[in-house]
Each structure stands twice: as C-alpha cells, then as structure tokens.
Amino acid sequence: MKRVRLRKAILADSPDIFEWRNDPITVKYSISGEVKREDHVKWYEQKINDQNTLFLILEDHSGNRFGMIRFDQKSDHSIININLAPSHRNLGLGKIGLQKALGYYFDKYSAKPIKAIIHQENLPSQKIFSGWGFEPESYEEEWITFCLSKSFYEKSKVKFGLKIWSINHQWFTDLIRGYEEGEFDFVELYAVPGTFNLDNLLPLRDSGIPVNIHAPNEHQLNLVKDNPQNLTIFEDVVKFADFFNSEYIIIHCGTGDDENTLQDNLNKISDPRIVIENVPYKSLIGDEPLFTYSFERIANLLKKNCFGLCLDFGHAIKSARSQHLEPFPFIEKILSLEPKVFHLNDGIMEKETDEHLDLGSGKYDLKKIKDIIQKSTTRMLVFETPKKGGLENDFINMDFFRGI
C-alpha cells in the first residue's frame, strides 16, 4: 500500500527539486526546458518566499521526499505544476499526491480555479488530471490547458471518514493532526456504552472535526429483541450525537426475525438522525440471522420510518453470497434507496461472515466500488479497515483508495 504526505517546501529541498526538474523526461514535457543550477537556486528561493505560490513536497511516512506540487497564483486562477523523482514514477503516487494537494489548495489556500498546462504527448499526466475532474479548456500548438473549478471539485469530491471508538482517547492528538493535514474529512465515532465523558471528549469536539455516531452493534444493542437495556444504551448514544451535533446515527437493527418488536423499539427511539446499515445474513454472535440482510427488509423499514441508509459494501457482498445473488446487481438495488453514507473494507468473496481486511488484501472489485461511489450523490465514505495499534493504517488504506 502507498502512503503519501504533504508538507510545505523548505530550502533544504532545493537540490532534489533541481535534479527532478532536469530529468530528461521532465525536460521533454516542460515549457521552460533544462535549467542551470545557479538559475534554479535563485528561482527556488524566490518561489518558497512568494505569497502567491503554494509549494508542496510529497514524502513518505519516513520523511523521504519524492516529488513536488506547486500552485502559482495569477489574477483569476492558479497554475499547477507537478513533478516526481524518476524512481517514483508509474507507481500511482502522482495520482494520490495530486488529490491531496487539490484538497489542501481549495480548503486552505485559494478558491481560484486551477489550470494545468500539459504537453499533448504527455498522456500519463493528462490521464491523472482528467481523473480528478480537470477538463480541457484550450489548445495552443503542442500544449493543452486543463481547468478545475472549486465548485466542480467540491461537487465531485469523496469525503473520507475515519472510524474510531469512544474509548480511543490516546489517538485524538494524531487524529486532529491528520485532519489538519487533510487526510480525512470527518470522524465516525463508535459509541461504546457507558463511556460518555466530557473531559475525554472535549478535545475532539473542540478540534472542529465533524463527528457522526455509530451505535453499538447487535451484541449490545439488539432492537429485534425486547431487551430492557436497549433504551438505556440508545439514550447514551443520543448523548454522543447531541454533544457533537452529529449529522447521523448509524444503527444495526440486530439479530432475529421479530419485525413487530423491531418496529416497536424503533418507535421508542425514533430520532431523525438514524441511519440503518445493511448487514450480512450470517451473524458473528450466534445462529440467528441479522435482520437487515435483504433488500426487501431494508426498503420496508425505510418506507415505514423515513430513516436514512448506510450502504456497507462488504456486508452487501456477504449477504448476496448467502442469498445466492450476484453481488453488484444486489448492490445496485440497495443504491436505489439512496444511501446517505458508505462503509468500505476488503474481504474474501466466498466467505459469508463479516470481515474487515485492508484494501488490496481481499478479492473485492475495489475499482468498481470506487466508480459507484464517485457516480453517487452521497460521496461520504467511512473506512472500516484494521487499526493495527494506531491511525497510520487508516491513512494507508485511504491512500490506497485514492490510487485505485
């Protein structure tokens, strides 16, 4: 998996940028051509101190730089330039770095449109920029000018959600730093019963990160059963949602087939922020099936209750397997219910029970899933991949998705 970080350029980056700039392939597709070292030094010092230039360095998690992206502001637009070290080309890193840089530019620097001037023979660059929404604007001799507006970028952007649990206070510092660096756009917080604590949660709320809530799963909150703790647990969930002014509360309905009990419980906990998640047929906690495994059950609940929907791609694939259905036609049916948010991980197609594998570690058609998300009107995507002791693996999976 690939990991790309952004930071602002400093003087110490100058020698590497000089070498990348004079690489034969770069020179071939460059407007300025080959440059002399003394000219580069003067130009570079001026650029990193220019208020009208946003100069970003691409590096891996260990701090090894391997590329640059620069935005030069003009009166009514900015010109973007991107270059990678020869050793790091054709690895998908430019695609990942460009997507992050666009977010950094529009979110923190400028609302002006971005233009990329690309040589007509430089097809890889044209493909990368087109993939992030740039459209051809003009043609002049051997050069094509592509353009991207902020409104189009925001309209087509997939918002990344990072999932944590309400007991993960030790990760809040890294979480806030990742948000400030543009790694993700919101948090989905799993509300562990009995852990609502103002002192622990205030740093996250005060950070300004949008936080949505995931209610406890069926081993604790099972609305298909007449369990006395259901209402108490959901009252705790509402505390979290109110505290963070959450947009939605995701629930798993539970295990079993008692639709009347489920509806009674839904009436008792009715909240306009509720979003029902589709689930596999087979549960991890017993022999009873999970309730919202089928399209018909999900559609019926939404019709009766006016709730939103969370489409979990892995759950849908597992459920289709159990129902002897083709997975993507099944997913298309669920998409007709207009999901509010998506969940994603990888998994093994042949298994019927839930998995949460790293992207690329399973057999799901992630490219097809990405196309579905990008064509949807929702574009809120929460990654449910392994934590492995911290948040770094979440960021790796997000970059993997960017690079698909």
C-alpha positions in Angstrom: 0.0 0.0 0.0 1.1 3.5 -0.7 1.4 6.4 1.8 1.8 10.0 0.7 2.2 13.0 3.0 2.3 16.7 2.1 4.3 19.5 3.6 5.4 22.9 2.5 8.7 23.1 0.7 11.8 24.4 2.5 15.3 25.5 1.4 16.8 22.0 2.0 14.5 20.6 -0.7 16.2 22.6 -3.4 18.8 20.1 -4.6 16.3 17.3 -5.1 13.9 19.5 -7.0 16.8 20.7 -9.2 17.6 17.0 -10.1 13.9 16.2 -10.8 13.5 19.3 -12.9 16.4 18.4 -15.2 15.5 14.7 -15.6 15.3 14.1 -19.4 11.6 13.1 -19.3 10.7 16.2 -17.3 12.7 18.4 -19.7 10.9 16.8 -22.7 7.5 17.9 -21.4 8.5 21.1 -19.7 7.8 24.6 -21.0 11.0 26.0 -19.5 13.3 23.1 -20.5 16.6 22.4 -18.8 17.8 24.9 -16.2 21.2 25.8 -14.8 21.9 25.3 -11.1 22.5 29.0 -10.4 19.3 29.9 -12.1 17.4 27.3 -10.2 18.8 28.4 -6.8 17.6 32.0 -7.4 14.3 30.9 -8.7 13.7 28.4 -5.9 14.5 30.9 -3.1 12.1 33.4 -4.6 9.3 30.8 -5.0 9.3 29.4 -1.4 9.1 33.0 -0.1 6.4 34.1 -2.6 3.0 34.7 -1.0 1.4 33.9 -4.4 3.0 30.4 -4.5 2.0 27.3 -2.7 4.9 24.9 -2.9 4.3 21.4 -1.5 6.6 18.5 -1.1 5.4 14.9 -1.4 7.1 12.4 1.0 6.5 9.0 2.5 5.8 8.3 6.2 9.6 8.1 6.9 10.1 11.7 5.6 11.7 10.7 2.3 10.8 13.2 -0.3 9.9 12.0 -3.8 8.0 14.8 -5.5 6.7 18.3 -5.6 3.4 20.1 -6.5 3.4 23.9 -6.9 0.5 26.3 -7.4 1.3 29.8 -8.8 -1.5 32.3 -8.3 -2.4 34.6 -11.1 -5.1 37.3 -11.2 -8.0 35.0 -11.7 -6.6 31.4 -11.5 -3.6 29.4 -10.4 -1.2 27.3 -12.5 -0.3 23.9 -11.1 3.0 22.0 -11.7 3.8 18.5 -10.6 7.0 16.5 -10.8 8.1 13.2 -9.2 11.5 11.7 -8.8 12.2 9.3 -11.7 12.4 6.4 -9.2 8.8 7.0 -8.0 7.0 7.4 -11.3 4.4 5.0 -12.6 3.5 3.8 -9.1 0.3 5.8 -8.7 1.9 8.3 -6.3 1.3 11.3 -8.5 -2.4 10.5 -8.6 -2.5 10.2 -4.8 -0.4 13.3 -4.3 -2.5 15.4 -6.7 -5.8 14.5 -4.9 -4.4 15.6 -1.6 -2.8 18.7 -3.0 -6.1 19.8 -4.5 -7.8 19.4 -1.2 -5.1 21.4 0.5 -5.3 24.2 -2.1 -9.1 24.6 -2.1 -9.6 24.1 1.6 -6.7 26.2 3.0 -5.2 28.4 0.3 -7.4 29.7 -2.5 -10.8 29.5 -4.2 -9.4 30.4 -7.6 -9.7 27.8 -10.5 -6.6 25.7 -11.2 -5.1 25.3 -14.6 -2.7 22.7 -15.8 -0.7 23.2 -19.0 0.3 19.8 -20.3 2.2 18.7 -23.4 -0.1 16.9 -25.8 2.2 13.9 -25.9 2.3 13.6 -22.1 -0.7 11.2 -21.9 0.0 9.9 -18.3 -0.3 13.4 -16.9 -3.4 14.1 -19.0 -5.0 10.9 -17.6 -4.1 11.8 -14.0 -5.5 15.4 -14.2 -8.6 14.2 -16.1 -9.2 11.6 -13.4 -9.6 14.3 -10.7 -12.0 16.4 -12.8 -9.8 18.7 -14.9 -11.3 19.3 -18.3 -9.6 20.6 -21.5 -10.1 24.3 -21.8 -7.9 25.4 -24.7 -5.3 24.1 -27.2 -2.2 26.0 -28.3 0.4 24.4 -30.5 1.7 21.3 -28.6 0.1 22.4 -25.3 -3.3 21.6 -23.8 -4.7 23.7 -20.9 -6.9 21.8 -18.4 -9.0 23.6 -15.8 -10.7 22.7 -12.5 -13.0 25.0 -10.5 -13.6 24.8 -6.8 -17.3 24.2 -7.2 -16.7 21.3 -9.5 -14.1 19.9 -7.1 -16.4 20.1 -4.1 -19.3 18.6 -6.1 -17.3 15.6 -7.1 -15.1 15.1 -4.0 -15.4 11.9 -2.0 -15.4 12.8 1.7 -13.3 10.4 3.7 -14.5 9.3 7.2 -12.2 7.8 9.8 -13.8 5.4 12.3 -12.7 5.2 15.9 -14.2 4.2 19.2 -15.2 6.5 22.1 -12.5 4.8 24.2 -9.7 5.7 21.8 -8.7 9.0 23.5 -5.0 8.1 23.1 -5.4 8.7 19.3 -7.0 12.1 19.5 -3.7 14.0 19.0 -2.9 12.0 15.9 -6.5 12.3 14.8 -6.5 16.0 14.9 -3.1 16.3 13.2 -4.3 14.0 10.4 -7.5 16.1 9.9 -5.4 19.3 9.8 -3.1 17.7 7.2 -6.2 16.9 5.0 -6.0 13.1 5.4 -9.8 12.8 6.1 -12.9 14.9 6.4 -14.9 13.6 9.3 -15.0 11.0 12.1 -17.5 8.2 12.6 -17.4 7.5 16.4 -18.5 4.1 17.7 -20.3 5.0 21.0 -19.2 2.3 23.5 -21.9 2.1 26.2 -21.1 3.9 29.4 -18.1 5.8 28.1 -19.6 9.3 27.6 -17.2 11.6 29.5 -16.9 15.3 28.8 -13.3 15.6 29.9 -12.3 12.8 27.5 -14.4 14.0 24.5 -13.9 17.8 24.7 -10.5 17.8 22.8 -12.2 16.1 19.8 -15.3 18.4 19.8 -13.1 21.5 20.2 -11.0 20.4 17.3 -13.8 21.3 14.9 -13.7 17.9 13.2 -17.3 16.8 12.1 -18.2 13.7 14.2 -21.0 11.3 13.4 -22.1 8.4 15.6 -22.2 4.6 15.1 -24.4 3.0 17.8 -23.3 -0.3 19.4 -23.7 -3.4 17.3 -26.1 -6.3 18.0 -24.2 -7.9 20.8 -25.2 -4.9 22.9 -28.0 -3.0 21.1 -30.4 -5.5 19.6 -33.6 -3.8 18.6 -35.1 -7.0 17.2 -35.3 -8.3 20.8 -37.3 -7.0 23.7 -34.2 -6.3 25.8 -34.6 -3.8 28.7 -31.1 -2.3 28.1 -31.9 -1.2 24.5 -33.4 2.2 25.5 -30.7 2.9 28.1 -28.0 2.2 25.5 -29.6 4.3 22.9 -30.1 7.2 25.3 -26.3 7.1 25.8 -25.8 7.1 22.0 -28.0 10.2 21.8 -25.8 12.0 24.3 -22.8 11.5 22.0 -24.8 12.7 18.9 -26.1 15.8 20.7 -22.6 16.6 22.1 -21.0 16.5 18.7 -24.0 17.9 16.8 -23.8 14.8 14.6 -25.4 14.6 11.2 -26.3 11.0 11.5 -26.5 8.0 13.9 -25.9 4.6 12.3 -27.6 1.5 13.8 -27.5 -2.2 13.2 -31.1 -3.4 13.8 -30.0 -6.7 15.4 -30.5 -10.5 15.0 -33.7 -12.4 14.7 -36.9 -12.1 12.7 -39.3 -10.3 15.0 -40.3 -7.3 12.8 -43.0 -6.2 15.2 -40.6 -5.9 18.2 -38.1 -4.1 16.0 -40.7 -1.6 14.9 -41.9 -1.1 18.5 -38.3 -0.3 19.5 -37.7 1.9 16.5 -40.8 3.9 17.5 -39.5 4.3 21.0 -36.0 5.5 20.0 -37.2 7.5 16.9 -34.6 10.1 16.0 -34.4 11.9 12.6 -30.7 11.3 12.5 -31.0 7.5 12.4 -29.3 5.7 9.5 -29.9 2.0 9.1 -26.9 -0.1 7.9 -27.3 -3.1 5.7 -25.7 -6.3 7.1 -24.8 -9.8 6.2 -27.2 -12.7 6.7 -24.8 -14.6 9.0 -24.0 -13.1 12.4 -20.8 -13.4 14.3 -22.6 -13.8 17.6 -25.0 -16.7 17.1 -27.1 -18.8 14.8 -29.9 -16.2 14.2 -29.6 -14.2 11.0 -29.1 -10.4 11.1 -32.4 -8.7 10.3 -31.5 -6.1 7.6 -29.7 -8.5 5.3 -32.2 -8.3 2.4 -33.2 -5.5 0.0 -36.9 -6.1 0.8 -36.4 -5.8 4.6 -34.3 -2.6 4.3 -36.7 -1.0 1.8 -39.7 -1.8 4.1 -38.0 -0.3 7.1 -37.0 2.9 5.3 -40.5 3.3 3.9 -42.1 2.9 7.4 -39.7 5.1 9.3 -38.2 7.7 6.9 -34.7 6.7 8.1 -31.5 7.1 6.1 -29.4 4.2 4.8 -25.7 3.3 5.2 -24.5 1.0 2.4 -21.7 -1.2 3.6 -20.2 -2.8 0.5 -18.6 -5.7 2.4 -21.9 -6.5 4.1 -23.8 -6.4 0.8 -21.3 -8.8 -0.8 -21.6 -11.2 2.1 -25.4 -11.0 2.1 -25.5 -11.6 -1.7 -23.4 -14.7 -1.2 -25.8 -16.1 1.4 -28.8 -15.3 -0.8 -27.1 -16.9 -3.9 -27.3 -13.5 -5.7 -24.8 -11.7 -7.8 -23.2 -9.1 -5.6 -23.2 -6.0 -7.8 -26.8 -6.3 -9.1 -27.7 -6.6 -5.4 -25.7 -3.5 -4.6 -27.4 -1.6 -7.4 -30.8 -2.4 -5.8 -29.6 -1.1 -2.5 -28.2 2.0 -4.2 -31.8 2.7 -5.5 -32.6 3.5 -1.8 -30.2 6.5 -2.0 -27.7 5.8 0.8 -26.5 8.6 3.0 -23.1 7.2 3.7 -20.9 4.3 2.6 -18.7 1.8 4.5 -15.7 0.1 2.9 -13.1 -2.6 3.6 -11.9 -5.6 1.7 -12.7 -9.2 2.1 -13.0 -12.7 0.5 -15.9 -13.1 -1.9 -16.5 -16.7 -0.9 -17.0 -16.1 2.9 -20.4 -15.2 4.3 -19.4 -13.7 7.6 -18.2 -10.2 8.1 -14.6 -9.2 7.6 -12.6 -6.0 7.8 -9.5 -6.6 5.7 -7.1 -3.9 4.4 -7.9 -2.7 0.9 -6.0 -4.9 -1.6 -5.8 -7.8 0.9 -9.0 -9.4 -0.3 -10.8 -10.0 -3.5 -13.5 -7.3 -3.8 -13.6 -5.3 -7.0 -12.5 -2.1 -5.5 -12.2 -0.2 -8.7 -15.9 -1.0 -9.5 -16.8 0.1 -6.0 -14.9 3.3 -6.3 -16.7 4.0 -9.6 -20.0 3.5 -7.9 -19.1 5.9 -5.1 -17.8 8.6 -7.4 -21.0 8.4 -9.5 -23.3 8.6 -6.5 -24.7 11.8 -5.0 -23.6 10.9 -1.4 -19.8 10.5 -1.6 -19.4 10.1 2.2 -17.1 7.1 2.7 -16.0 5.6 6.0 -13.1 3.2 6.0 -13.6 0.2 8.3 -10.1 -1.3 7.9 -7.8 -2.7 10.7 -6.3 -0.2 13.2 -3.1 -2.1 14.0 -2.4 -0.1 17.1 -3.0 3.4 15.7 -4.3 5.5 12.8 -1.4 5.1 10.4 -3.0 2.1 8.8 -6.2 4.1 8.2 -4.2 6.7 6.3 -2.5 4.0 4.3 -5.9 2.5 3.3 -7.2 5.9 2.3 -4.2 6.5 0.0 -4.7 3.0 -1.5 -8.2 4.1 -2.3 -7.0 7.4 -3.8 -4.6 5.4 -6.0 -7.2 3.0 -7.4 
